[in-house]
Amino acid sequence: MGMWTRKELKARAKAVLTNNYGKAFLISLVILLAGGEGGGGGRSGWRESFRSYTKSENFLPFDLTFEHIAIFSSVFILIILSAAALRIFLGYPLEVGGRRFFIKSALYQDDRGCFKYAFNRENYMGIIGAMLLKGIQNFLWYLLLIIPGVVKSYAYSMVPYILAENPNIGARQAIKKSIEMTEGHKFEMFILDLSFLGWYILGALLFGVGTLFVLPYDNATKAELYLVLSGQKTCQSMEEQSY
């Protein structure tokens, strides 16, 4: 795997998006809804509202009993389990299918049927198994400490792309390959993410909606990175291109 620069990855991503930005935007929304992109904000408001509401002595319309707590806990657990099931059985294949779209687009190949590919009976369980193991291992690292969790998230970040091309590679092999591909590149990958921060801040100023329009650019650039790290593309200096 060769060296790479942010400038060239972004220049290539822009070139790809010139002809298919609309489709890339829709695919990016699917990846986002599938849980493939981090989300934040919007939570402090309801927390403060809840705190102010609960300052009153009788904020519940009934006396709280053990039965109420048991019911609330059961509903909460059911919601969490349902969300986890959706992420695993629907979100994982959608994310991998979306990554396949951006890989195919970056290679200027036929990018149709990428979601169908992920839900194909021969590919589906392989994708779920590998993505689930990736998620569990990364979660355990975050339980240890935040920084090791972040580092491992970069080490495992190529797994969806690997599965997009080889869904039956096996969970442990996919993770191992991702670790090998990102070895020595994790800090540069972190800086690459930071280089999009300005765009996301600008998008957030537009009532947050503008951030959605940055996603195709981000996803297309990450697909270019994968192709360089996997050796399918080489990255040479393109000083005349701009960020």
N, C-alpha and C positions, 0 to 999 in steps of 0.2 A: 504494500500500500504506500502511495506516495504522499508527499507533503501537499498541503492545501492552504488556500487563503480565503478569508471571508469575502474579499472583493470578487474573486472569480465565481465562487459558489452563488453569490447573490446575482451576479451578472447573468449566469446561466439560468437561474430561476426566473429572472425577468424575461429572458428570451422565450422560455417555455410558456410563461403566462400570457405572452403577447397574443397567442392564438386561442387560448382556452381558459381565460380567466373566469368567465361565467361558470363553467362546469367545475373548475377548481374551487370556486367559492362555495358552491353547493356541497361538494365533497368535503370541504373543510368544516362546514356546519355539521355534517353527519359525524365526522371524527370528534368534533367538540361535544355533541350531544351524546356520543357513545362513551365519553369519559376519557378520550385520548389526549385532551388538552386540559391543563390546570385552570381552575377558575377561582375567583376570590372576590371579596368585597360584598357589600350589600347585606352583611350579617350584623354589623355593629348596631344598625338602626333598630332592628327588632329586639336585640338584646337590651338596649337601653329602654325601649318601650315596655318590655316585660318587667324590667327592674322597677321602673316608675309605677307600673300598674300594681305590682306586688307590694308596694310600700303601704298600701291601704290595709287595714286590719283584716277585712273580709273580702279578699279578692276572688274567692271561689263562691259559686252560688249554692254550695253544699258543704257539709263537714267532710273533710278528707279522712277516709278510713283505709284500713289495710286492703279491703276489697277494691277500692278505687285505685290504690297504688298498683295492685296486681294487674288490674285491667289496663291501666295506662302503660305499665311496663311491657305487658304482652303485646299491645298495639305497637309500641315503639320498636320492640324486637322484630315484630312481623314486618314493619316498614323497612327496617334495616336489612333484613334477610331478603325481602322482595327487591330492594335496590341492588343488593349484591348479586342476586340471581340475574337481574336484567343486565348488569354490567358484564357478568361472566358469559352468559349464553347468548346475549344479543350484542352487547357493547364490544367485546373482544373481536368477534368476526368483522363487525362494521369497521373497527379501527384498522385491522389488518387489510381489509379490502380497500379502505381509503389510502393506506400507505402504498398498496399495489398500484393504485391509480397514479399517484405522483411518481412512482418509479417508472411506470410505463410511459408517462408523459415526458419525463426527463430523458428517456431513451428514444423518444419520438416513435413509439410503437403503439399498436392498437390498445387503447385504454378502456375499452368497453368490457362490461361483464365482470368488473373487479369484485363487486359485492357478491355476485353469484358464485364466483370462484371461492370466496371465503366461506360461503354457506354450503358449498358442495359437500356431499356426504363423505367423500374420500378425504377432504381437507379439514372439515369442521372440528372434529375431536382433537386432531393434532394441534390446531390453532388454540383451542380452549385450554388444553393441557399445558402448553408451553407458556401462554400468557398468564395462566393462573399461578404457575410455579414462579414466574418472574414477579408477579404482584406480591405473593407471599414472602419471598425472599427479600424484596425491597422493603416491605412493611416491617419485617423483623429487624432490618438494619436501622430503620427509622426509630424503632423502639429502643435500640441501643444508644444512639446519639443522632442528632440532626445532621451534622456534617458527614459522618459515614453514610448516612442514608442518601444524602444528595450525591455524594461521589458514586455510590452504587447505582443510583438512578441513571447517571450518565453511562456507567459501565453496561447497564442492561438496556439502554435506549435503542439499540439497533435490533432488538429481538422482533418487534412487529414487522420491520422491513425484511429481516431474514425469513420470517414466516410467510411474508407476502410472495416470496419467490420459491420457498421450499417449506410448505406447511407441515410436512411429515418428517422433518429433520430430527425431531425429538426434543423434548423440553430442555434437558440438561445440555444437549449439544448446541441448541440455539443460544442458550445463555452463555455457554463457554465461548462460542464463536463471537458473540457480541462483546464479551470482555476482551478477547484478543484484538478485535477490530478497533476498540476504543482505547487500548493501551497507549499511553503517551499522548493522547489527544483530548483527554477530559477537560483540562483547563482551557484549551482553545475552544472546545465546545461550549463551555460556560461563557466565554467571552462572546462567542457567536450569538448565544441567547441574549446577552446584555445588549448586543448591537441592535436588537429589535425593540429594546425597552422604550426608546424615544418614540418609535412609531405607535406602540401600544398606549403610551401616555397621551400622545396626540389624539389617538382614536378615542380614548376615555373622555377627553374633553368634549367630544361630540356626543354627549349623553351615553357614552359607553358603546354605542352602536358602531362607531368607527373602528373599534378593535377587531370586529368581525372581518373587516375588509383587509386587515393585515394578515390574517390567518393563511390565505393561499400563498402569499409571499414567503411566510415562515415555513409552511409545509413543503413548498417546492424547494426551498433552500436545503432543508433537512434531507430531502430525497437525493439532492445532488451530493450532499456530504456522504450519505450511505454508499452511493455508487463509487465515490472516490475511495472510501475506506474498504470497500469490498473488492477494489481493484478493477472494477468494470469501466471506470473512467480515470483519466489522469488529470491532474490539476497543474496548469502552467500559469505563469504570471500573465496578467492581463491589465497592465498598469493604465492603459488608456480607458478602461471601464471605471465607472464611478459606483459608489455604494447606492 
